[in-house]
């Protein structure tokens, strides 16, 4: 059974929301993606309310089993950080109302998951999200691609490993992108006990 993840790239002006199904073989499939927008001339309370209503509607319509949110990190621009934090709070509250746990992922972690490199730029992330989800066109704007990347990152971390072995496992491996293989190999290496020297 697929793991359905809702990923959120929080922002007060543009809040990217992407929903992805992750199969046990790590194959990712797009369910929905959108950017919730609020105009800067609106009162703060109204902007936050519109984000809350948009996120709540997507949670109720698509019923994800997990929520992935970009971790707020320090920036020089206090207004940007505040808007991101306010949008994040709305997502946290909406998920808690539905009994969902929210996982926080750093931008570097997400980039490493989908591209194999934590220093990847937005263009590279968008291109890999398009490839992983087998989309005809790259998801736009960048907030949409980032939300999908968050969902994929969490799904690959949270999806159970394939129960098949031998030829079945090799067939599953053949369907993985290079980034998925790199992520899988890193996960396996982290589970291998280190010998004391």
C-alpha positions in Angstrom: 0.0 0.0 0.0 1.3 3.5 -0.9 2.3 6.0 1.6 0.5 9.3 0.9 2.5 12.4 1.9 1.5 16.0 1.8 4.5 18.3 1.5 4.4 22.0 2.3 6.8 24.8 1.3 5.5 27.4 3.7 5.2 31.1 2.8 2.7 33.8 3.5 2.6 35.1 -0.1 3.0 31.7 -1.8 2.5 28.5 0.1 3.4 25.5 -2.1 1.5 22.2 -1.3 2.2 18.9 -3.1 0.7 15.5 -2.5 2.6 12.3 -3.6 2.0 8.6 -3.2 5.1 6.6 -2.5 5.0 2.8 -3.2 7.0 0.2 -1.3 9.5 0.2 -4.2 10.0 4.0 -3.8 8.1 4.8 -7.0 6.5 8.2 -6.5 3.3 9.3 -8.2 1.8 12.8 -8.2 -1.6 13.1 -6.6 -2.1 16.9 -6.5 -0.1 20.1 -6.4 -1.0 23.8 -6.0 0.2 27.1 -4.6 -2.0 28.9 -2.1 -1.5 32.6 -2.7 -2.4 35.6 -0.5 -2.1 39.3 -1.5 0.2 41.4 0.6 -2.4 44.2 0.9 -4.7 41.9 2.9 -4.7 41.9 6.7 -2.4 39.4 8.3 -5.2 37.5 10.0 -7.0 37.1 6.6 -3.9 35.9 4.9 -3.3 33.3 7.6 -6.9 32.2 7.4 -6.8 31.7 3.7 -3.7 29.5 4.0 -5.4 27.6 6.8 -8.5 27.0 4.7 -6.5 25.9 1.6 -4.3 23.4 3.6 -7.3 22.1 5.5 -9.2 21.5 2.2 -6.3 19.5 0.7 -5.9 17.5 3.9 -9.6 16.6 3.9 -9.8 15.9 0.2 -6.7 13.7 -0.2 -6.4 12.2 3.4 -2.6 11.9 3.5 -1.0 9.7 6.2 2.0 12.0 6.7 2.8 15.7 6.4 6.3 17.0 5.5 7.1 20.7 6.2 10.2 22.7 5.4 12.0 23.5 8.6 12.2 27.3 9.2 15.8 28.5 9.3 17.3 31.8 10.2 17.6 34.4 7.5 18.6 38.1 7.5 15.2 39.0 6.2 13.0 39.0 9.4 9.8 39.6 7.4 10.4 36.5 5.3 11.1 34.4 8.4 8.0 35.6 10.1 5.8 34.9 7.1 7.3 31.4 6.8 6.8 30.8 10.5 3.2 31.9 10.4 2.4 29.7 7.4 4.2 26.8 9.2 2.1 27.3 12.3 -1.1 27.0 10.3 0.1 23.7 8.8 1.1 22.3 12.2 -2.3 23.2 13.6 -4.3 21.7 10.7 -2.3 18.5 10.8 -2.7 18.2 14.6 -6.4 18.6 14.3 -6.5 15.5 12.1 -4.1 13.5 14.3 -1.3 13.7 11.8 2.4 13.9 12.7 4.4 16.6 10.9 8.0 15.8 9.9 10.4 18.8 9.5 13.0 18.6 6.8 15.8 21.1 6.0 16.3 22.4 2.5 19.7 20.7 2.3 18.1 17.4 3.3 15.4 17.7 0.7 17.9 18.6 -2.1 20.1 15.6 -1.2 17.1 13.3 -1.3 15.9 14.2 -4.7 19.1 15.1 -6.5 21.8 13.3 -4.6 23.5 16.6 -3.8 22.6 18.9 -0.8 23.9 22.0 -2.7 21.6 21.6 -5.7 19.9 24.7 -7.1 16.2 25.2 -7.7 16.5 24.3 -11.4 18.1 21.0 -10.6 15.5 20.2 -7.9 12.6 21.0 -10.3 14.1 18.9 -13.0 14.5 15.9 -10.7 11.0 16.3 -9.3 9.7 16.2 -12.9 11.7 13.1 -13.7 10.9 11.3 -10.4 7.2 11.9 -10.9 7.3 11.3 -14.6 5.6 14.6 -15.4 5.3 16.0 -19.0 6.4 19.5 -17.8 8.3 20.8 -14.8 6.1 21.8 -11.9 5.8 25.6 -11.6 6.4 27.9 -9.8 9.4 26.8 -7.7 7.1 26.7 -4.6 5.2 23.8 -6.2 8.3 21.9 -7.0 9.7 22.4 -3.5 6.5 21.1 -1.9 6.7 18.0 -4.1 10.3 17.5 -3.3 9.5 17.7 0.4 6.8 15.0 0.0 9.2 12.8 -2.0 12.0 13.2 0.6 9.7 12.2 3.4 8.1 9.4 1.5 11.5 7.9 0.7 12.5 8.1 4.3 9.2 6.8 5.6 8.3 4.2 2.9 8.8 0.6 4.0 11.5 -1.2 2.1 10.3 -3.6 -0.6 9.6 -7.1 0.8 10.7 -8.8 -2.4 14.1 -10.2 -2.7 16.3 -11.6 -5.5 14.9 -11.0 -9.0 12.0 -8.9 -7.5 14.4 -6.6 -5.7 16.6 -6.2 -8.8 13.5 -5.4 -10.9 12.5 -2.7 -8.3 16.1 -1.3 -8.3 15.9 -1.0 -12.1 13.0 1.4 -11.8 14.8 3.8 -9.4 16.3 7.1 -10.5 20.0 7.7 -9.7 18.9 9.9 -6.8 16.6 7.2 -5.4 19.5 4.7 -5.7 21.9 7.0 -3.9 19.3 7.6 -1.1 18.6 3.9 -0.8 22.3 3.1 -0.6 22.9 5.8 2.0 20.0 4.4 4.1 21.4 0.9 3.9 24.9 2.2 4.9 23.5 4.0 7.9 21.8 0.8 9.1 25.0 -1.3 8.8 26.7 -1.7 12.3 30.2 -0.4 12.4 32.9 -2.7 13.7 35.0 -1.5 16.7 38.6 -1.1 15.8 
